[in-house]
Amino acid sequence: MSLDKRTLYLRDLTLIGCTAWDEPVFASLIAAIEHGDIEPPAVRLFPLARVADAQRAFLEPERVGKLVLIPPPEND
């Protein structure tokens, strides 16, 4: 994937990324979400079986916000 830095600048976008997390960081993040301390904003929810639809929605130029894939229940 390539990104023209002018796109970031001219559209006043923010890019946040991470190449590696210490193991406790991810566990702490999940715990905070599960306890309701953090509520990530989601615009659209997709069951995992509809991952292709989520990918298409991600590519929509007017999309703003997070897309969430919901895994099936553990007993399925």
DAHU-V972629 format. One record per backbone hydrogen bond with DSSP energy under -1.0 kcal/mol. CO is the residue of the C=O (numbers start at 1). NH is the residue of the N-H. If there is no record, write none. Layout:
BEGIN
CO_NH / CO_NH
END
This chain:
BEGIN
4_7 / 5_9 / 6_10 / 7_11 / 8_13 / 9_12 / 22_25 / 22_26 / 23_27 / 24_28 / 25_29 / 26_30 / 27_31 / 28_32 / 29_33 / 30_34 / 31_35 / 32_37 / 32_38 / 33_36 / 44_68 / 46_70 / 47_50 / 48_51 / 50_54 / 51_55 / 52_56 / 53_57 / 54_58 / 55_59 / 57_60 / 60_63 / 66_43 / 66_44 / 68_46 / 70_48 / 73_76
END
